[in-house]
Amino acid sequence: MNDKLIMENYLLILKSTVEVYVHGTLESSNEDSRSALKKCLDDIMQSQADTYDEMTKYGWYTINNVEANKIETMVSKLQSKN
C-alpha cells in the first residue's frame, strides 16, 4: 500500500467520523455530552483539514475550479424546477 492510498483511506475515515460526531452533537440531551462531542468534532475536523492540506501539497488531492458560467447555468436549471 502506498502513501497516497493510505492518506485517501485516512481522509475517508475522518469524513465518516465527522458525520458521527455531528449527529451525536446535534442529538445530545445534556450540555456535558454536547460539549464533549463538540470538542471531538472540532478535533476531527482539524485532522481532516490537516490531512487535506498534506495531500494537496503532494498533488494527491486536486480540486478543479468550475467556470462561473457553468455555475450560473446550474443555478438557472435549479431555479426553473421550482
PDB file of N, CA, C and O in Angstrom:
ATOM      1  N   MET A   1       0.856  -1.170   0.000  1.00  0.00           N
ATOM      2  CA  MET A   1       0.000   0.000   0.000  1.00  0.00           C
ATOM      3  C   MET A   1       0.907   1.239   0.000  1.00  0.00           C
ATOM      4  O   MET A   1       1.849   1.327   0.788  1.00  0.00           O
ATOM      5  N   ASN A   2       0.614   2.188  -0.888  1.00  0.00           N
ATOM      6  CA  ASN A   2       1.453   3.371  -0.956  1.00  0.00           C
ATOM      7  C   ASN A   2       0.898   4.509  -0.082  1.00  0.00           C
ATOM      8  O   ASN A   2      -0.224   4.434   0.419  1.00  0.00           O
ATOM      9  N   ASP A   3       1.695   5.542   0.083  1.00  0.00           N
ATOM     10  CA  ASP A   3       1.319   6.652   0.963  1.00  0.00           C
ATOM     11  C   ASP A   3       0.035   7.343   0.507  1.00  0.00           C
ATOM     12  O   ASP A   3      -0.798   7.715   1.334  1.00  0.00           O
ATOM     13  N   LYS A   4      -0.127   7.515  -0.809  1.00  0.00           N
ATOM     14  CA  LYS A   4      -1.332   8.178  -1.322  1.00  0.00           C
ATOM     15  C   LYS A   4      -2.583   7.393  -0.932  1.00  0.00           C
ATOM     16  O   LYS A   4      -3.566   7.977  -0.476  1.00  0.00           O
ATOM     17  N   LEU A   5      -2.550   6.099  -1.106  1.00  0.00           N
ATOM     18  CA  LEU A   5      -3.706   5.264  -0.777  1.00  0.00           C
ATOM     19  C   LEU A   5      -3.992   5.288   0.723  1.00  0.00           C
ATOM     20  O   LEU A   5      -5.152   5.320   1.133  1.00  0.00           O
ATOM     21  N   ILE A   6      -2.960   5.272   1.527  1.00  0.00           N
ATOM     22  CA  ILE A   6      -3.137   5.362   2.983  1.00  0.00           C
ATOM     23  C   ILE A   6      -3.813   6.681   3.352  1.00  0.00           C
ATOM     24  O   ILE A   6      -4.751   6.705   4.149  1.00  0.00           O
ATOM     25  N   MET A   7      -3.332   7.769   2.771  1.00  0.00           N
ATOM     26  CA  MET A   7      -3.907   9.085   3.076  1.00  0.00           C
ATOM     27  C   MET A   7      -5.352   9.185   2.586  1.00  0.00           C
ATOM     28  O   MET A   7      -6.193   9.762   3.275  1.00  0.00           O
ATOM     29  N   GLU A   8      -5.652   8.633   1.408  1.00  0.00           N
ATOM     30  CA  GLU A   8      -7.019   8.646   0.902  1.00  0.00           C
ATOM     31  C   GLU A   8      -7.951   7.900   1.848  1.00  0.00           C
ATOM     32  O   GLU A   8      -9.043   8.377   2.160  1.00  0.00           O
ATOM     33  N   ASN A   9      -7.516   6.729   2.303  1.00  0.00           N
ATOM     34  CA  ASN A   9      -8.333   5.947   3.231  1.00  0.00           C
ATOM     35  C   ASN A   9      -8.510   6.667   4.560  1.00  0.00           C
ATOM     36  O   ASN A   9      -9.601   6.675   5.130  1.00  0.00           O
ATOM     37  N   TYR A  10      -7.435   7.270   5.048  1.00  0.00           N
ATOM     38  CA  TYR A  10      -7.500   8.019   6.305  1.00  0.00           C
ATOM     39  C   TYR A  10      -8.469   9.190   6.177  1.00  0.00           C
ATOM     40  O   TYR A  10      -9.245   9.457   7.094  1.00  0.00           O
ATOM     41  N   LEU A  11      -8.428   9.891   5.043  1.00  0.00           N
ATOM     42  CA  LEU A  11      -9.332  11.017   4.830  1.00  0.00           C
ATOM     43  C   LEU A  11     -10.787  10.549   4.810  1.00  0.00           C
ATOM     44  O   LEU A  11     -11.659  11.211   5.373  1.00  0.00           O
ATOM     45  N   LEU A  12     -11.048   9.423   4.173  1.00  0.00           N
ATOM     46  CA  LEU A  12     -12.410   8.872   4.155  1.00  0.00           C
ATOM     47  C   LEU A  12     -12.884   8.511   5.559  1.00  0.00           C
ATOM     48  O   LEU A  12     -14.039   8.752   5.909  1.00  0.00           O
ATOM     49  N   ILE A  13     -12.003   7.940   6.351  1.00  0.00           N
ATOM     50  CA  ILE A  13     -12.351   7.598   7.734  1.00  0.00           C
ATOM     51  C   ILE A  13     -12.664   8.860   8.533  1.00  0.00           C
ATOM     52  O   ILE A  13     -13.629   8.893   9.296  1.00  0.00           O
ATOM     53  N   LEU A  14     -11.853   9.887   8.357  1.00  0.00           N
ATOM     54  CA  LEU A  14     -12.095  11.145   9.065  1.00  0.00           C
ATOM     55  C   LEU A  14     -13.429  11.742   8.667  1.00  0.00           C
ATOM     56  O   LEU A  14     -14.180  12.202   9.527  1.00  0.00           O
ATOM     57  N   LYS A  15     -13.739  11.744   7.378  1.00  0.00           N
ATOM     58  CA  LYS A  15     -15.015  12.297   6.913  1.00  0.00           C
ATOM     59  C   LYS A  15     -16.197  11.523   7.509  1.00  0.00           C
ATOM     60  O   LYS A  15     -17.190  12.125   7.918  1.00  0.00           O
ATOM     61  N   SER A  16     -16.093  10.215   7.557  1.00  0.00           N
ATOM     62  CA  SER A  16     -17.163   9.404   8.150  1.00  0.00           C
ATOM     63  C   SER A  16     -17.299   9.687   9.639  1.00  0.00           C
ATOM     64  O   SER A  16     -18.409   9.747  10.170  1.00  0.00           O
ATOM     65  N   THR A  17     -16.179   9.857  10.300  1.00  0.00           N
ATOM     66  CA  THR A  17     -16.192  10.131  11.740  1.00  0.00           C
ATOM     67  C   THR A  17     -16.819  11.484  12.027  1.00  0.00           C
ATOM     68  O   THR A  17     -17.519  11.644  13.027  1.00  0.00           O
ATOM     69  N   VAL A  18     -16.574  12.458  11.161  1.00  0.00           N
ATOM     70  CA  VAL A  18     -17.206  13.778  11.319  1.00  0.00           C
ATOM     71  C   VAL A  18     -18.720  13.627  11.342  1.00  0.00           C
ATOM     72  O   VAL A  18     -19.396  14.232  12.175  1.00  0.00           O
ATOM     73  N   GLU A  19     -19.251  12.823  10.433  1.00  0.00           N
ATOM     74  CA  GLU A  19     -20.702  12.617  10.377  1.00  0.00           C
ATOM     75  C   GLU A  19     -21.235  12.068  11.700  1.00  0.00           C
ATOM     76  O   GLU A  19     -22.279  12.505  12.183  1.00  0.00           O
ATOM     77  N   VAL A  20     -20.522  11.120  12.274  1.00  0.00           N
ATOM     78  CA  VAL A  20     -20.951  10.519  13.539  1.00  0.00           C
ATOM     79  C   VAL A  20     -20.980  11.578  14.646  1.00  0.00           C
ATOM     80  O   VAL A  20     -21.945  11.668  15.405  1.00  0.00           O
ATOM     81  N   TYR A  21     -19.915  12.376  14.728  1.00  0.00           N
ATOM     82  CA  TYR A  21     -19.853  13.403  15.772  1.00  0.00           C
ATOM     83  C   TYR A  21     -20.860  14.518  15.554  1.00  0.00           C
ATOM     84  O   TYR A  21     -21.373  15.076  16.525  1.00  0.00           O
ATOM     85  N   VAL A  22     -21.157  14.858  14.307  1.00  0.00           N
ATOM     86  CA  VAL A  22     -22.179  15.876  14.034  1.00  0.00           C
ATOM     87  C   VAL A  22     -23.524  15.406  14.573  1.00  0.00           C
ATOM     88  O   VAL A  22     -24.208  16.138  15.288  1.00  0.00           O
ATOM     89  N   HIS A  23     -23.894  14.182  14.225  1.00  0.00           N
ATOM     90  CA  HIS A  23     -25.184  13.661  14.688  1.00  0.00           C
ATOM     91  C   HIS A  23     -25.220  13.527  16.209  1.00  0.00           C
ATOM     92  O   HIS A  23     -26.224  13.850  16.844  1.00  0.00           O
ATOM     93  N   GLY A  24     -24.136  13.055  16.776  1.00  0.00           N
ATOM     94  CA  GLY A  24     -24.079  12.930  18.232  1.00  0.00           C
ATOM     95  C   GLY A  24     -24.205  14.283  18.915  1.00  0.00           C
ATOM     96  O   GLY A  24     -24.911  14.415  19.914  1.00  0.00           O
ATOM     97  N   THR A  25     -23.525  15.282  18.381  1.00  0.00           N
ATOM     98  CA  THR A  25     -23.593  16.623  18.956  1.00  0.00           C
ATOM     99  C   THR A  25     -25.002  17.179  18.853  1.00  0.00           C
ATOM    100  O   THR A  25     -25.522  17.752  19.811  1.00  0.00           O
ATOM    101  N   LEU A  26     -25.617  17.011  17.698  1.00  0.00           N
ATOM    102  CA  LEU A  26     -26.971  17.535  17.499  1.00  0.00           C
ATOM    103  C   LEU A  26     -28.005  16.832  18.375  1.00  0.00           C
ATOM    104  O   LEU A  26     -28.971  17.456  18.816  1.00  0.00           O
ATOM    105  N   GLU A  27     -27.811  15.558  18.625  1.00  0.00           N
ATOM    106  CA  GLU A  27     -28.802  14.775  19.366  1.00  0.00           C
ATOM    107  C   GLU A  27     -28.522  14.677  20.860  1.00  0.00           C
ATOM    108  O   GLU A  27     -29.278  14.027  21.582  1.00  0.00           O
ATOM    109  N   SER A  28     -27.467  15.299  21.331  1.00  0.00           N
ATOM    110  CA  SER A  28     -27.124  15.223  22.754  1.00  0.00           C
ATOM    111  C   SER A  28     -28.248  15.786  23.620  1.00  0.00           C
ATOM    112  O   SER A  28     -28.866  16.800  23.297  1.00  0.00           O
ATOM    113  N   SER A  29     -28.484  15.103  24.711  1.00  0.00           N
ATOM    114  CA  SER A  29     -29.573  15.540  25.585  1.00  0.00           C
ATOM    115  C   SER A  29     -29.101  16.400  26.747  1.00  0.00           C
ATOM    116  O   SER A  29     -29.922  16.962  27.471  1.00  0.00           O
ATOM    117  N   ASN A  30     -27.784  16.510  26.937  1.00  0.00           N
ATOM    118  CA  ASN A  30     -27.309  17.397  28.005  1.00  0.00           C
ATOM    119  C   ASN A  30     -26.034  18.118  27.559  1.00  0.00           C
ATOM    120  O   ASN A  30     -25.347  17.696  26.629  1.00  0.00           O
ATOM    121  N   GLU A  31     -25.755  19.192  28.237  1.00  0.00           N
ATOM    122  CA  GLU A  31     -24.655  20.071  27.832  1.00  0.00           C
ATOM    123  C   GLU A  31     -23.283  19.414  27.955  1.00  0.00           C
ATOM    124  O   GLU A  31     -22.413  19.656  27.118  1.00  0.00           O
ATOM    125  N   ASP A  32     -23.071  18.589  28.978  1.00  0.00           N
ATOM    126  CA  ASP A  32     -21.777  17.924  29.131  1.00  0.00           C
ATOM    127  C   ASP A  32     -21.480  17.011  27.946  1.00  0.00           C
ATOM    128  O   ASP A  32     -20.374  17.024  27.405  1.00  0.00           O
ATOM    129  N   SER A  33     -22.465  16.223  27.547  1.00  0.00           N
ATOM    130  CA  SER A  33     -22.289  15.336  26.390  1.00  0.00           C
ATOM    131  C   SER A  33     -22.063  16.147  25.127  1.00  0.00           C
ATOM    132  O   SER A  33     -21.173  15.848  24.331  1.00  0.00           O
ATOM    133  N   ARG A  34     -22.875  17.173  24.954  1.00  0.00           N
ATOM    134  CA  ARG A  34     -22.758  18.016  23.768  1.00  0.00           C
ATOM    135  C   ARG A  34     -21.374  18.660  23.684  1.00  0.00           C
ATOM    136  O   ARG A  34     -20.777  18.704  22.609  1.00  0.00           O
ATOM    137  N   SER A  35     -20.866  19.155  24.798  1.00  0.00           N
ATOM    138  CA  SER A  35     -19.546  19.790  24.824  1.00  0.00           C
ATOM    139  C   SER A  35     -18.433  18.797  24.493  1.00  0.00           C
ATOM    140  O   SER A  35     -17.507  19.115  23.747  1.00  0.00           O
ATOM    141  N   ALA A  36     -18.534  17.598  25.051  1.00  0.00           N
ATOM    142  CA  ALA A  36     -17.515  16.573  24.794  1.00  0.00           C
ATOM    143  C   ALA A  36     -17.523  16.174  23.320  1.00  0.00           C
ATOM    144  O   ALA A  36     -16.467  16.054  22.698  1.00  0.00           O
ATOM    145  N   LEU A  37     -18.709  15.970  22.769  1.00  0.00           N
ATOM    146  CA  LEU A  37     -18.820  15.589  21.366  1.00  0.00           C
ATOM    147  C   LEU A  37     -18.381  16.724  20.443  1.00  0.00           C
ATOM    148  O   LEU A  37     -17.756  16.484  19.410  1.00  0.00           O
ATOM    149  N   LYS A  38     -18.709  17.948  20.817  1.00  0.00           N
ATOM    150  CA  LYS A  38     -18.304  19.116  20.010  1.00  0.00           C
ATOM    151  C   LYS A  38     -16.783  19.236  19.983  1.00  0.00           C
ATOM    152  O   LYS A  38     -16.208  19.558  18.943  1.00  0.00           O
ATOM    153  N   LYS A  39     -16.128  18.982  21.107  1.00  0.00           N
ATOM    154  CA  LYS A  39     -14.658  19.019  21.168  1.00  0.00           C
ATOM    155  C   LYS A  39     -14.077  17.954  20.242  1.00  0.00           C
ATOM    156  O   LYS A  39     -13.139  18.221  19.490  1.00  0.00           O
ATOM    157  N   CYS A  40     -14.634  16.753  20.299  1.00  0.00           N
ATOM    158  CA  CYS A  40     -14.171  15.681  19.406  1.00  0.00           C
ATOM    159  C   CYS A  40     -14.414  16.055  17.942  1.00  0.00           C
ATOM    160  O   CYS A  40     -13.564  15.818  17.084  1.00  0.00           O
ATOM    161  N   LEU A  41     -15.573  16.637  17.667  1.00  0.00           N
ATOM    162  CA  LEU A  41     -15.887  17.069  16.310  1.00  0.00           C
ATOM    163  C   LEU A  41     -14.870  18.092  15.815  1.00  0.00           C
ATOM    164  O   LEU A  41     -14.368  17.980  14.697  1.00  0.00           O
ATOM    165  N   ASP A  42     -14.568  19.074  16.636  1.00  0.00           N
ATOM    166  CA  ASP A  42     -13.584  20.091  16.268  1.00  0.00           C
ATOM    167  C   ASP A  42     -12.213  19.458  15.994  1.00  0.00           C
ATOM    168  O   ASP A  42     -11.539  19.828  15.033  1.00  0.00           O
ATOM    169  N   ASP A  43     -11.806  18.511  16.834  1.00  0.00           N
ATOM    170  CA  ASP A  43     -10.514  17.843  16.662  1.00  0.00           C
ATOM    171  C   ASP A  43     -10.469  17.041  15.359  1.00  0.00           C
ATOM    172  O   ASP A  43      -9.478  17.089  14.629  1.00  0.00           O
ATOM    173  N   ILE A  44     -11.536  16.313  15.075  1.00  0.00           N
ATOM    174  CA  ILE A  44     -11.598  15.505  13.860  1.00  0.00           C
ATOM    175  C   ILE A  44     -11.605  16.399  12.624  1.00  0.00           C
ATOM    176  O   ILE A  44     -10.955  16.090  11.626  1.00  0.00           O
ATOM    177  N   MET A  45     -12.343  17.510  12.691  1.00  0.00           N
ATOM    178  CA  MET A  45     -12.374  18.422  11.553  1.00  0.00           C
ATOM    179  C   MET A  45     -11.002  19.045  11.308  1.00  0.00           C
ATOM    180  O   MET A  45     -10.620  19.275  10.160  1.00  0.00           O
ATOM    181  N   GLN A  46     -10.267  19.316  12.370  1.00  0.00           N
ATOM    182  CA  GLN A  46      -8.914  19.844  12.211  1.00  0.00           C
ATOM    183  C   GLN A  46      -8.002  18.789  11.589  1.00  0.00           C
ATOM    184  O   GLN A  46      -7.181  19.101  10.727  1.00  0.00           O
ATOM    185  N   SER A  47      -8.150  17.549  12.027  1.00  0.00           N
ATOM    186  CA  SER A  47      -7.359  16.464  11.427  1.00  0.00           C
ATOM    187  C   SER A  47      -7.685  16.305   9.944  1.00  0.00           C
ATOM    188  O   SER A  47      -6.798  16.065   9.126  1.00  0.00           O
ATOM    189  N   GLN A  48      -8.967  16.441   9.610  1.00  0.00           N
ATOM    190  CA  GLN A  48      -9.372  16.350   8.206  1.00  0.00           C
ATOM    191  C   GLN A  48      -8.730  17.475   7.400  1.00  0.00           C
ATOM    192  O   GLN A  48      -8.221  17.237   6.304  1.00  0.00           O
ATOM    193  N   ALA A  49      -8.749  18.694   7.929  1.00  0.00           N
ATOM    194  CA  ALA A  49      -8.146  19.829   7.230  1.00  0.00           C
ATOM    195  C   ALA A  49      -6.643  19.638   7.069  1.00  0.00           C
ATOM    196  O   ALA A  49      -6.088  19.923   6.008  1.00  0.00           O
ATOM    197  N   ASP A  50      -5.988  19.161   8.113  1.00  0.00           N
ATOM    198  CA  ASP A  50      -4.543  18.913   8.052  1.00  0.00           C
ATOM    199  C   ASP A  50      -4.207  17.843   7.014  1.00  0.00           C
ATOM    200  O   ASP A  50      -3.239  17.971   6.266  1.00  0.00           O
ATOM    201  N   THR A  51      -5.015  16.793   6.982  1.00  0.00           N
ATOM    202  CA  THR A  51      -4.800  15.708   6.029  1.00  0.00           C
ATOM    203  C   THR A  51      -5.008  16.204   4.601  1.00  0.00           C
ATOM    204  O   THR A  51      -4.220  15.898   3.707  1.00  0.00           O
ATOM    205  N   TYR A  52      -6.071  16.968   4.398  1.00  0.00           N
ATOM    206  CA  TYR A  52      -6.338  17.557   3.086  1.00  0.00           C
ATOM    207  C   TYR A  52      -5.161  18.431   2.645  1.00  0.00           C
ATOM    208  O   TYR A  52      -4.700  18.333   1.508  1.00  0.00           O
ATOM    209  N   ASP A  53      -4.680  19.285   3.551  1.00  0.00           N
ATOM    210  CA  ASP A  53      -3.548  20.157   3.221  1.00  0.00           C
ATOM    211  C   ASP A  53      -2.314  19.348   2.834  1.00  0.00           C
ATOM    212  O   ASP A  53      -1.613  19.691   1.883  1.00  0.00           O
ATOM    213  N   GLU A  54      -2.056  18.280   3.572  1.00  0.00           N
ATOM    214  CA  GLU A  54      -0.896  17.437   3.285  1.00  0.00           C
ATOM    215  C   GLU A  54      -1.049  16.752   1.920  1.00  0.00           C
ATOM    216  O   GLU A  54      -0.091  16.656   1.152  1.00  0.00           O
ATOM    217  N   MET A  55      -2.254  16.284   1.634  1.00  0.00           N
ATOM    218  CA  MET A  55      -2.491  15.619   0.357  1.00  0.00           C
ATOM    219  C   MET A  55      -2.367  16.593  -0.811  1.00  0.00           C
ATOM    220  O   MET A  55      -1.817  16.231  -1.851  1.00  0.00           O
ATOM    221  N   THR A  56      -2.859  17.805  -0.666  1.00  0.00           N
ATOM    222  CA  THR A  56      -2.738  18.780  -1.749  1.00  0.00           C
ATOM    223  C   THR A  56      -1.288  19.181  -1.967  1.00  0.00           C
ATOM    224  O   THR A  56      -0.879  19.471  -3.091  1.00  0.00           O
ATOM    225  N   LYS A  57      -0.515  19.196  -0.896  1.00  0.00           N
ATOM    226  CA  LYS A  57       0.904  19.530  -1.010  1.00  0.00           C
ATOM    227  C   LYS A  57       1.629  18.555  -1.949  1.00  0.00           C
ATOM    228  O   LYS A  57       2.532  18.953  -2.685  1.00  0.00           O
ATOM    229  N   TYR A  58       1.235  17.293  -1.918  1.00  0.00           N
ATOM    230  CA  TYR A  58       1.855  16.278  -2.759  1.00  0.00           C
ATOM    231  C   TYR A  58       1.112  16.072  -4.084  1.00  0.00           C
ATOM    232  O   TYR A  58       1.508  15.238  -4.898  1.00  0.00           O
ATOM    233  N   GLY A  59       0.039  16.832  -4.297  1.00  0.00           N
ATOM    234  CA  GLY A  59      -0.735  16.689  -5.524  1.00  0.00           C
ATOM    235  C   GLY A  59      -1.637  15.475  -5.535  1.00  0.00           C
ATOM    236  O   GLY A  59      -2.073  15.040  -6.601  1.00  0.00           O
ATOM    237  N   TRP A  60      -1.928  14.914  -4.359  1.00  0.00           N
ATOM    238  CA  TRP A  60      -2.754  13.724  -4.253  1.00  0.00           C
ATOM    239  C   TRP A  60      -4.242  14.043  -4.151  1.00  0.00           C
ATOM    240  O   TRP A  60      -5.074  13.141  -4.256  1.00  0.00           O
ATOM    241  N   TYR A  61      -4.579  15.284  -3.951  1.00  0.00           N
ATOM    242  CA  TYR A  61      -5.979  15.700  -3.838  1.00  0.00           C
ATOM    243  C   TYR A  61      -6.080  17.015  -4.583  1.00  0.00           C
ATOM    244  O   TYR A  61      -5.571  18.039  -4.127  1.00  0.00           O
ATOM    245  N   THR A  62      -6.726  16.984  -5.711  1.00  0.00           N
ATOM    246  CA  THR A  62      -6.845  18.199  -6.501  1.00  0.00           C
ATOM    247  C   THR A  62      -8.301  18.597  -6.647  1.00  0.00           C
ATOM    248  O   THR A  62      -9.204  17.760  -6.665  1.00  0.00           O
ATOM    249  N   ILE A  63      -8.493  19.874  -6.748  1.00  0.00           N
ATOM    250  CA  ILE A  63      -9.830  20.426  -6.959  1.00  0.00           C
ATOM    251  C   ILE A  63      -9.774  21.285  -8.205  1.00  0.00           C
ATOM    252  O   ILE A  63      -8.902  22.143  -8.348  1.00  0.00           O
ATOM    253  N   ASN A  64     -10.703  21.047  -9.094  1.00  0.00           N
ATOM    254  CA  ASN A  64     -10.786  21.849 -10.312  1.00  0.00           C
ATOM    255  C   ASN A  64     -11.814  22.953 -10.107  1.00  0.00           C
ATOM    256  O   ASN A  64     -12.937  22.702  -9.669  1.00  0.00           O
ATOM    257  N   ASN A  65     -11.419  24.160 -10.426  1.00  0.00           N
ATOM    258  CA  ASN A  65     -12.353  25.274 -10.326  1.00  0.00           C
ATOM    259  C   ASN A  65     -13.391  25.166 -11.426  1.00  0.00           C
ATOM    260  O   ASN A  65     -13.084  24.808 -12.563  1.00  0.00           O
ATOM    261  N   VAL A  66     -14.621  25.481 -11.068  1.00  0.00           N
ATOM    262  CA  VAL A  66     -15.713  25.452 -12.025  1.00  0.00           C
ATOM    263  C   VAL A  66     -15.854  26.851 -12.619  1.00  0.00           C
ATOM    264  O   VAL A  66     -15.785  27.858 -11.914  1.00  0.00           O
ATOM    265  N   GLU A  67     -16.048  26.882 -13.908  1.00  0.00           N
ATOM    266  CA  GLU A  67     -16.220  28.165 -14.583  1.00  0.00           C
ATOM    267  C   GLU A  67     -17.521  28.817 -14.123  1.00  0.00           C
ATOM    268  O   GLU A  67     -18.522  28.137 -13.895  1.00  0.00           O
ATOM    269  N   ALA A  68     -17.492  30.142 -13.989  1.00  0.00           N
ATOM    270  CA  ALA A  68     -18.649  30.892 -13.489  1.00  0.00           C
ATOM    271  C   ALA A  68     -19.892  30.652 -14.332  1.00  0.00           C
ATOM    272  O   ALA A  68     -20.993  30.554 -13.792  1.00  0.00           O
ATOM    273  N   ASN A  69     -19.732  30.556 -15.648  1.00  0.00           N
ATOM    274  CA  ASN A  69     -20.908  30.357 -16.497  1.00  0.00           C
ATOM    275  C   ASN A  69     -21.562  28.998 -16.256  1.00  0.00           C
ATOM    276  O   ASN A  69     -22.778  28.873 -16.399  1.00  0.00           O
ATOM    277  N   LYS A  70     -20.786  27.983 -15.894  1.00  0.00           N
ATOM    278  CA  LYS A  70     -21.353  26.671 -15.579  1.00  0.00           C
ATOM    279  C   LYS A  70     -22.151  26.729 -14.275  1.00  0.00           C
ATOM    280  O   LYS A  70     -23.186  26.073 -14.148  1.00  0.00           O
ATOM    281  N   ILE A  71     -21.680  27.497 -13.331  1.00  0.00           N
ATOM    282  CA  ILE A  71     -22.415  27.677 -12.073  1.00  0.00           C
ATOM    283  C   ILE A  71     -23.730  28.392 -12.348  1.00  0.00           C
ATOM    284  O   ILE A  71     -24.782  27.984 -11.856  1.00  0.00           O
ATOM    285  N   GLU A  72     -23.666  29.450 -13.129  1.00  0.00           N
ATOM    286  CA  GLU A  72     -24.881  30.212 -13.462  1.00  0.00           C
ATOM    287  C   GLU A  72     -25.886  29.342 -14.201  1.00  0.00           C
ATOM    288  O   GLU A  72     -27.086  29.434 -13.944  1.00  0.00           O
ATOM    289  N   THR A  73     -25.413  28.496 -15.119  1.00  0.00           N
ATOM    290  CA  THR A  73     -26.300  27.589 -15.849  1.00  0.00           C
ATOM    291  C   THR A  73     -26.986  26.619 -14.892  1.00  0.00           C
ATOM    292  O   THR A  73     -28.188  26.382 -15.005  1.00  0.00           O
ATOM    293  N   MET A  74     -26.236  26.065 -13.960  1.00  0.00           N
ATOM    294  CA  MET A  74     -26.809  25.121 -12.999  1.00  0.00           C
ATOM    295  C   MET A  74     -27.818  25.810 -12.092  1.00  0.00           C
ATOM    296  O   MET A  74     -28.877  25.251 -11.807  1.00  0.00           O
ATOM    297  N   VAL A  75     -27.503  27.015 -11.638  1.00  0.00           N
ATOM    298  CA  VAL A  75     -28.431  27.768 -10.788  1.00  0.00           C
ATOM    299  C   VAL A  75     -29.729  28.030 -11.551  1.00  0.00           C
ATOM    300  O   VAL A  75     -30.819  27.893 -10.995  1.00  0.00           O
ATOM    301  N   SER A  76     -29.611  28.401 -12.802  1.00  0.00           N
ATOM    302  CA  SER A  76     -30.799  28.653 -13.626  1.00  0.00           C
ATOM    303  C   SER A  76     -31.642  27.397 -13.770  1.00  0.00           C
ATOM    304  O   SER A  76     -32.867  27.458 -13.665  1.00  0.00           O
ATOM    305  N   LYS A  77     -31.000  26.257 -14.008  1.00  0.00           N
ATOM    306  CA  LYS A  77     -31.720  24.991 -14.122  1.00  0.00           C
ATOM    307  C   LYS A  77     -32.452  24.654 -12.828  1.00  0.00           C
ATOM    308  O   LYS A  77     -33.611  24.239 -12.851  1.00  0.00           O
ATOM    309  N   LEU A  78     -31.776  24.834 -11.711  1.00  0.00           N
ATOM    310  CA  LEU A  78     -32.406  24.518 -10.424  1.00  0.00           C
ATOM    311  C   LEU A  78     -33.555  25.462 -10.118  1.00  0.00           C
ATOM    312  O   LEU A  78     -34.583  25.038  -9.591  1.00  0.00           O
ATOM    313  N   GLN A  79     -33.389  26.729 -10.443  1.00  0.00           N
ATOM    314  CA  GLN A  79     -34.460  27.700 -10.196  1.00  0.00           C
ATOM    315  C   GLN A  79     -35.668  27.443 -11.079  1.00  0.00           C
ATOM    316  O   GLN A  79     -36.801  27.674 -10.654  1.00  0.00           O
ATOM    317  N   SER A  80     -35.452  26.971 -12.291  1.00  0.00           N
ATOM    318  CA  SER A  80     -36.560  26.725 -13.198  1.00  0.00           C
ATOM    319  C   SER A  80     -37.389  25.509 -12.770  1.00  0.00           C
ATOM    320  O   SER A  80     -38.547  25.376 -13.166  1.00  0.00           O
ATOM    321  N   LYS A  81     -36.799  24.630 -11.968  1.00  0.00           N
ATOM    322  CA  LYS A  81     -37.538  23.461 -11.487  1.00  0.00           C
ATOM    323  C   LYS A  81     -38.528  23.813 -10.385  1.00  0.00           C
ATOM    324  O   LYS A  81     -39.452  23.048 -10.107  1.00  0.00           O
ATOM    325  N   ASN A  82     -38.336  24.973  -9.755  1.00  0.00           N
ATOM    326  CA  ASN A  82     -39.238  25.377  -8.660  1.00  0.00           C
ATOM    327  C   ASN A  82     -40.375  26.084  -9.237  1.00  0.00           C
ATOM    328  O   ASN A  82     -41.267  26.519  -8.508  1.00  0.00           O
TER     329      ASN A  82
END
